[in-house]
Every structure is written in structure tokens, then in C-alpha cells.
Amino acid sequence: MEEPAWRFLSALCAARPLDDAIKATRGIEMSGALAEHLVAGRFVGFASSDRACTVHPLEVTP
């Protein structure tokens, strides 16, 4: 695995937010790298952080 891909994976495994992992890593195509990990079953779940929810708050429906 190339160093940029390793840094990206390392950041994700350290439970850093996806946005932080992307900003800390340069030199790879992020969506492809993330898709590769998901397809390979390296990540079996994920959750939305509070920070993401405040940036894009949910709409309340009646």
C-alpha cells in the first residue's frame, strides 16, 4: 500500500472524522480508496458525528 493510502486508512482506523482524514491525506483519489475499503469489508459500520449533524441539521417533518 502506498504511503498516502496508508495515512488515509490509519486516520480512519484511529476514528478520525472522514473530513479530517481527507484533509490530512494528499495524493490519492479518496472516494475510490474509501470504496475499496468498504467493498473489502474492512469497515463494517460507520456513524455520523455530532459535527456533521450540526453542519447539515436534520429537517423536522410533521
C-alpha atoms as one frame of an Amber mdcrd trajectory, in Angstrom:
protein
   0.000   0.000   0.000   1.341   3.418  -0.920   2.039   5.890   1.897  -0.885
   8.273   1.154  -3.342   5.359   1.145  -1.831   4.083   4.400  -2.192   7.508
   6.044  -5.837   7.679   4.966  -6.580   4.193   6.315  -4.660   4.912   9.517
  -6.677   8.085  10.140  -9.951   6.236   9.602  -8.895   3.382  11.913  -7.992
   5.961  14.556 -11.666   7.074  14.472 -10.854  10.444  12.973 -13.746  12.039
  11.093 -13.760  11.339   7.363 -13.323  15.029   6.574 -10.193  15.195   8.757
  -8.768  12.046   7.149  -9.317  13.539   3.689  -7.721  16.862   4.635  -4.690
  15.100   6.169  -4.050  12.952   3.101  -3.000  14.005  -0.369  -2.047  12.016
  -3.424  -4.890   9.512  -3.703  -8.423   9.521  -5.041 -10.366   9.464  -1.769
 -13.733   8.161  -2.921 -12.071   5.212  -4.654  -9.921   4.462  -1.614 -12.915
   4.568   0.725 -14.994   2.424  -1.650 -12.175  -0.143  -1.825 -12.118  -0.455
   1.980 -15.913  -0.766   2.187 -16.085  -3.408  -0.567 -13.264  -5.395   1.049
 -15.211  -5.441   4.337 -12.544  -3.564   6.270 -15.214  -1.274   7.673 -18.484
  -2.868   8.608 -20.200   0.195  10.001 -19.961   3.907  10.482 -21.793   6.676
  12.306 -22.473  10.320  11.714 -20.588  12.564  14.114 -22.224  15.414  16.001
 -20.120  17.840  13.987 -21.595  16.533  10.737 -25.096  16.847  12.148 -24.576
  20.477  13.086 -23.251  21.296   9.628 -26.224  19.609   7.958 -29.014  19.572
  10.549 -31.880  17.187  10.011 -35.158  18.679   8.971 -38.120  18.030  11.225
 -41.092  16.643   9.345 -44.600  16.803  10.729
